[in-house]
Amino acid sequence: MSPIEGELRAAAPQRRRRPPDSAFYQQRLPSCNPNWSPRAVWPFPIALGALFISIGLALLHVSSETPEFTLDYTHCLATGDDRSNRSCAEIIHARAGASCKCSMDFRLEQPFPRDVYLYYALTNFHQSHRAFMISRDDGQLRGDVAKVPSPRCHPLTHTVRDNRTLPVAPCGLIANSLFNDTFVLELLDPVHRVPLVGGGSVWPHESRLKFRNPPGDDLRRALQNISRPPAWSRELWELDPANPANNGFQNEDLINWMRSPALPNFRKRHRRVNHSVAPFERGLPRGEYRLNIRYTYPVVSFGGSKSIVLSSPSLMGAKNPFLGQLFLAVGIVKVLIGCVLFAVFYFDKPDAR
């Protein structure tokens, strides 16, 4: 270096923001660079696939051991005053708004341990259809009945009663189609009525934030200037005469119905067995049962069906083989991928063996 260059470099300003000359700052740290060849990779998908297959088989075993009974009552024959050798589906289809009584006998071949839940199941009911799903007023469901119903509820926003135009609450298609069949379950030998109670099907935040009644102690007075949906047979404040706290927008059956399932075939929890009453302390015993139904909800018009489901959920929940089948399918695919990689390693690269 010449004297002139040394003087120029000494006179130049020093760069104070230059990072330190270390392995970390200059990215010279040693690193692992795996060789992703078929020889190195093929054991991993096979091992992972074996794990998934094991989990899938375990889940399928748990699901198969979960007791469950399904009874389709879509075409049950009318009884009592409606006895005419016709099904209740035909009767209510011929008379809009009518109700019918029917009963069906069945046998449980195995005892159901506690806790036992009763579900209702519907098929071919597209509750997730966009026009149906958005037909609701969430502000109204939170107890604000003073405002005009949301335009999304059209045409079920107002109705005329006693020459008065009243807002509908809850408005919209979802609330109007509320499931309203009722059930009485009996053990036949010896004869005992199975105690079915509500509760446990609603999350705490739903009744606290999403569904609230109007302020005031008298729910009927608070809702006196609104009308029930056209398809309802009961007023909003008398949905559950046995439990005054389970009325209005905080009715559990209403909250449960307002959750839109993704698929057209679905089930919703309806009741649970009260196991504090004899002889059901340990669950439902094996034997003959009778289901008495107040048949009101029409499903034949849209090609659907309806059933009740009795189930004793396991640690994995209600009986559902889908999760086990999914693990099993993914595990098989991973094993096949591992076998393909092994074949590539073994046959295409003999020098790598």
PyMOL commands that set and color helices and strands:
alter all, ss='L'
color gray80, all
select helices_A, chain A and resi 3-11+38-41+43-65+80-82+88-94+130-133+138-141+151-153+173-176+204-210+219-222+236-238+244-246+248-250+252-257+300-302+322-348+350-352
alter helices_A, ss='H'
color red, helices_A
select strands_A, chain A and resi 68-72+100-108+112-113+117-123+158-161+164-167+182-188+191-193+196-197+266-273+283-284+287-295+305-311
alter strands_A, ss='S'
color yellow, strands_A
deselect
rebuild
show_as cartoon
